[in-house]
Amino acid sequence: MSALPQLDGGTFITDGGMETTLIFEHGFELPEFASFPLLDNPAGREALREYYLPYIEVARRRGVGIVLDAPTWRASRSWGEKLGYSEDALVDVNRRGVALVEELKAEAAGDPEIVVSGCVGPRGDAYRVDAVMTADEAGEYHAAQVETLAETGVALVSALTLTYVDEAIGIVRASQRAGVPVVASFTVETDGRLPSGQSLGDAIGQVDGETDGAAAYFMVNCAHTSHFSGVLQPAPWLERLRGLRANASSKSHAELDESDELDPGDPAELAADYGELRERIPTLTVFGSCCGTDHSHIDAICAAVTA
């Protein structure tokens, strides 16, 4: 496995809320909240390029690196079937998603440093525990997508918005078998616990315990900083947490599910929270955001954590 530059202590940002930006700011309809079908037509592909470019510019201007996720969060078997994709078509669209980010990396020519990530999402809902699998079942389910991403040569697989520990264990094991570094990112509720009810620390400890510490690192995403900052207290597991991708809104997942309007929150307040967390947790090196955020949030966050 190759070394990941974001583990060397430098600052890296990520992109923000891809799907919410494409829907609310660019006017796209995304059935099943999936962005990967946009790769199937020139207009959609160009929209994805235009989505990424401001983040790359923020990284360049701020002098930091950037981890860019391919638009493949929903490009796994169950979601693909709902959208009419065969197994072969899913392989192809995952490859094309990575190729788009690789193209942007080549155009940047090293300024900024871009780390290409193959993005994997949960089999079920990202806000609650459904489609529950054992760790072995999760490993089997995610294997096809993880293996495809690994074959493209991505630097890592990022598994985002995981709601329960067994799915994370399965994805980490699948990535081990495929020989690609993997990051597991959990979402949490307003009490800082996973939707399954498990504490974040216990979840990270269990994944490490059942995979011999195979994950490159862990992240928290798709929750507001106010939902998880209180549980990020000194403990051995906290050293394994290297990245944050918070939502713009402080609303609960249930409230966001019922909302028809984008809640962009307060970018300055969110950035201040990130600055405080970086001071408190020096192992944090990856700073991004999630639902309801765009490049303006990332710019504010980057300014705060590099001050």
HURA-V648580 format. One record per backbone hydrogen bond with DSSP energy under -0.5 kcal/mol. NH is the residue of the N-H (numbers start at 1). CO is the residue of the C=O. If there is no record, write none. Layout:
BEGIN
nh->NH co->CO
nh->NH co->CO
END
This chain:
BEGIN
nh->5 co->3
nh->7 co->4
nh->8 co->5
nh->10 co->5
nh->12 co->285
nh->13 co->65
nh->14 co->287
nh->15 co->67
nh->17 co->293
nh->18 co->16
nh->21 co->17
nh->22 co->18
nh->23 co->19
nh->24 co->20
nh->25 co->20
nh->25 co->21
nh->26 co->21
nh->27 co->23
nh->28 co->22
nh->30 co->28
nh->31 co->29
nh->33 co->30
nh->34 co->31
nh->38 co->35
nh->39 co->36
nh->40 co->37
nh->41 co->38
nh->45 co->41
nh->46 co->42
nh->47 co->43
nh->48 co->44
nh->49 co->45
nh->50 co->46
nh->51 co->47
nh->52 co->48
nh->53 co->49
nh->54 co->50
nh->55 co->52
nh->56 co->52
nh->57 co->53
nh->58 co->54
nh->59 co->55
nh->60 co->56
nh->61 co->57
nh->62 co->58
nh->63 co->59
nh->63 co->60
nh->64 co->59
nh->65 co->11
nh->66 co->113
nh->67 co->13
nh->68 co->66
nh->68 co->115
nh->69 co->67
nh->70 co->117
nh->72 co->70
nh->75 co->72
nh->76 co->74
nh->80 co->76
nh->81 co->77
nh->82 co->78
nh->83 co->79
nh->84 co->81
nh->85 co->80
nh->90 co->86
nh->91 co->87
nh->92 co->88
nh->93 co->89
nh->94 co->90
nh->95 co->91
nh->96 co->92
nh->97 co->93
nh->98 co->94
nh->99 co->95
nh->100 co->96
nh->101 co->97
nh->102 co->98
nh->103 co->99
nh->104 co->100
nh->105 co->101
nh->106 co->102
nh->107 co->103
nh->108 co->104
nh->109 co->105
nh->110 co->105
nh->111 co->108
nh->115 co->66
nh->116 co->114
nh->117 co->68
nh->118 co->156
nh->119 co->117
nh->120 co->158
nh->121 co->73
nh->130 co->128
nh->138 co->134
nh->139 co->135
nh->140 co->136
nh->141 co->137
nh->142 co->138
nh->143 co->139
nh->144 co->140
nh->146 co->142
nh->147 co->143
nh->148 co->144
nh->149 co->145
nh->150 co->146
nh->151 co->147
nh->152 co->148
nh->152 co->149
nh->153 co->149
nh->153 co->150
nh->154 co->149
nh->155 co->116
nh->156 co->116
nh->157 co->181
nh->158 co->118
nh->159 co->157
nh->159 co->183
nh->160 co->120
nh->160 co->158
nh->162 co->185
nh->168 co->164
nh->169 co->165
nh->170 co->166
nh->171 co->167
nh->172 co->168
nh->173 co->169
nh->174 co->170
nh->175 co->171
nh->176 co->172
nh->177 co->173
nh->178 co->174
nh->179 co->175
nh->179 co->176
nh->180 co->175
nh->183 co->157
nh->184 co->217
nh->185 co->159
nh->185 co->183
nh->186 co->219
nh->187 co->162
nh->189 co->193
nh->192 co->189
nh->194 co->198
nh->196 co->163
nh->197 co->194
nh->200 co->192
nh->203 co->199
nh->204 co->200
nh->205 co->201
nh->206 co->202
nh->207 co->203
nh->208 co->204
nh->209 co->205
nh->210 co->206
nh->211 co->207
nh->211 co->208
nh->212 co->208
nh->213 co->208
nh->216 co->182
nh->217 co->182
nh->218 co->240
nh->219 co->184
nh->220 co->243
nh->221 co->186
nh->222 co->245
nh->227 co->224
nh->228 co->224
nh->228 co->225
nh->229 co->225
nh->231 co->228
nh->232 co->228
nh->232 co->229
nh->233 co->231
nh->238 co->235
nh->239 co->235
nh->239 co->236
nh->240 co->237
nh->241 co->238
nh->242 co->218
nh->242 co->240
nh->243 co->218
nh->244 co->286
nh->245 co->220
nh->246 co->288
nh->247 co->223
nh->248 co->291
nh->256 co->252
nh->257 co->253
nh->258 co->254
nh->259 co->256
nh->264 co->262
nh->266 co->248
nh->267 co->265
nh->270 co->266
nh->271 co->267
nh->272 co->268
nh->273 co->269
nh->274 co->270
nh->275 co->271
nh->276 co->272
nh->277 co->273
nh->278 co->274
nh->279 co->275
nh->280 co->276
nh->281 co->277
nh->284 co->281
nh->285 co->242
nh->286 co->242
nh->287 co->12
nh->287 co->285
nh->288 co->244
nh->288 co->286
nh->289 co->15
nh->290 co->246
nh->293 co->290
nh->297 co->294
nh->298 co->294
nh->299 co->295
nh->300 co->296
nh->301 co->297
nh->302 co->298
nh->303 co->299
nh->304 co->300
nh->305 co->301
nh->306 co->302
nh->307 co->304
END
